[in-house]
Amino acid sequence: MGQVHVHEFISLDGVFEDPSWTFEHGFDPAMGETLGAMMANVRGILLGRTTFEAFAPAWRDRTAEDDPGAPFFNETTKYVVGAQEPAQEWAPTERLGAYDAGTIRQLKADLDGDLYLSGSGRLVRGLLADGLVDQLHLFVYPVTLGAGERLFREGESHRLSLAAHDVYDNGVVHLAYAQA
């Protein structure tokens, strides 16, 4: 049975929307090592439709020379959750339809490896509420944004247990949580 590993870049005040604000902090190579270790057993990418449509044009034409992560994103099967058909093409892709916890549980059971998920706030919230996130990796940037979509909405409550943490030279802190 596979696990779901969620990865989010997040500000100190919880904003994860459009993480282009992370660029000014640079990408510490040690962060890449952490992400690489997290994805070692990943056999599928789980994405909400909106994030899929943002990722597809950003990744599908990249090569390993452009970005070492390109083969992972382009060759790994993307499982897309959403009631609407994605407008973008990006193979290999399987459409799962509207969010259904049972479908995700079955995918976890059937997949010979783990699922990676980034962005996709509505999907992450649903998975957390249904107890389907095995590891939540937050890369917390030393900045407050004051506006933007927050990962955790007012009124949501989750009990998490700290599994690991790292501090990088660029000021980013990695917090890895499991459900408590």
C-alpha positions in Angstrom: 0.0 0.0 0.0 1.3 3.4 -1.0 1.4 6.6 1.0 0.4 10.1 0.1 3.2 12.7 0.5 2.1 16.3 0.3 4.7 19.0 -0.3 3.9 22.7 0.0 5.9 25.9 -0.1 4.2 28.1 2.5 4.7 31.6 4.0 4.8 32.2 7.8 1.2 33.4 7.7 0.1 30.2 5.8 -0.1 31.4 2.2 0.7 28.8 -0.4 -1.0 30.3 -3.4 1.3 31.0 -6.5 4.6 30.4 -4.8 6.5 32.6 -7.2 7.2 34.7 -4.0 9.7 31.9 -3.0 12.1 32.8 -5.8 13.7 35.7 -4.0 15.0 33.2 -1.3 16.7 30.9 -3.8 16.6 27.2 -3.7 19.0 25.6 -1.2 20.5 22.4 -2.7 19.8 20.7 0.6 16.1 21.3 -0.1 16.5 19.4 -3.3 18.0 16.5 -1.3 15.0 16.5 1.0 12.5 16.5 -1.9 14.5 13.8 -3.6 14.3 11.6 -0.5 10.6 12.2 -0.2 10.0 11.2 -3.8 12.3 8.1 -3.8 9.3 5.6 -3.7 6.8 7.8 -5.6 5.1 6.1 -8.5 2.3 8.6 -9.1 1.5 12.4 -8.9 -1.8 13.3 -7.4 -3.1 16.7 -8.5 -6.3 18.8 -8.5 -7.4 19.8 -11.9 -6.5 23.5 -11.4 -3.0 22.7 -10.3 -2.6 20.1 -13.1 -3.5 22.8 -15.6 -0.9 25.1 -14.1 1.8 22.4 -14.0 1.2 21.0 -17.5 2.5 24.0 -19.5 5.2 24.7 -16.9 6.7 21.1 -17.1 5.7 19.2 -20.2 8.3 20.8 -22.5 11.1 20.9 -20.0 14.0 18.5 -20.3 16.5 17.2 -17.7 18.9 19.8 -19.1 16.4 22.5 -18.2 15.6 21.1 -14.8 16.6 17.9 -13.1 13.0 17.4 -11.9 11.6 17.4 -15.4 11.8 13.6 -16.1 10.0 12.9 -12.8 7.1 15.2 -13.7 6.9 14.3 -17.3 7.3 10.5 -17.0 5.3 9.8 -13.9 1.6 9.1 -14.2 -0.5 12.1 -13.1 -3.8 11.2 -11.3 -6.1 14.2 -11.7 -9.0 14.9 -9.3 -11.7 17.2 -10.4 -15.3 17.2 -11.7 -14.3 18.9 -15.0 -12.1 17.4 -17.7 -8.6 19.1 -17.7 -8.2 21.5 -20.6 -4.5 20.7 -20.9 -2.8 17.6 -22.2 0.2 16.1 -20.3 0.8 12.4 -20.7 0.8 10.0 -18.9 -2.4 11.1 -17.1 -5.4 9.3 -15.6 -8.5 11.2 -14.7 -10.1 10.2 -11.3 -13.2 12.4 -11.5 -14.7 14.4 -8.7 -13.0 14.0 -5.2 -14.0 10.7 -3.6 -12.1 9.5 -0.6 -12.8 5.9 -1.5 -11.2 6.3 -4.9 -8.1 7.7 -3.3 -8.0 4.9 -0.8 -8.2 2.4 -3.6 -5.5 4.1 -5.6 -3.2 4.0 -2.5 -3.9 0.3 -2.1 -3.4 -0.5 -5.8 -0.3 1.6 -6.5 3.1 -0.1 -6.1 4.6 3.0 -4.4 3.7 6.4 -3.1 1.8 9.4 -4.4 3.3 12.9 -4.5 1.0 15.9 -4.2 1.9 19.6 -4.5 -0.3 22.6 -4.5 -3.9 21.5 -5.0 -5.3 23.2 -1.8 -8.9 21.9 -2.0 -7.6 18.4 -2.6 -5.1 18.5 0.2 -7.8 19.8 2.6 -10.1 16.9 1.6 -7.3 14.4 2.0 -6.4 15.8 5.4 -10.0 15.7 6.6 -10.4 12.1 5.4 -7.1 11.0 7.0 -5.5 10.2 3.7 -2.3 12.3 4.0 0.6 10.1 5.3 3.2 12.9 5.3 2.7 16.6 5.1 5.9 18.4 4.1 5.8 22.2 4.7 8.7 24.3 3.5 8.1 27.4 5.5 9.6 30.6 4.0 10.7 33.5 6.3 8.1 35.9 4.9 4.6 37.0 5.7 2.4 38.0 2.7 -0.7 39.3 4.3 -2.9 38.1 1.5 -3.4 35.1 -0.7 -5.0 31.6 -0.3 -4.0 29.9 2.9 -3.4 26.2 3.1 -5.5 25.9 6.3 -8.8 27.7 6.3 -10.5 29.3 9.3 -12.4 26.7 11.3 -10.3 23.7 10.1 -8.7 21.6 12.7 -6.1 18.9 12.2 -4.0 17.0 14.8 -0.5 16.4 13.4 2.7 14.9 14.8 6.1 16.3 13.9 8.1 13.5 12.2 11.2 15.5 11.0 12.5 19.0 10.5 15.4 20.7 8.7 16.7 24.3 8.6 18.3 25.5 5.3 20.9 28.3 4.7 18.3 30.4 2.8 16.1 30.7 6.0 13.5 28.1 4.9 12.4 25.5 7.5 11.2 22.1 6.5 8.5 20.6 8.8 7.4 17.0 8.1 4.2 16.0 9.8 2.2 12.7 10.0 -1.4 12.6 11.2 -1.5 12.2 15.0 
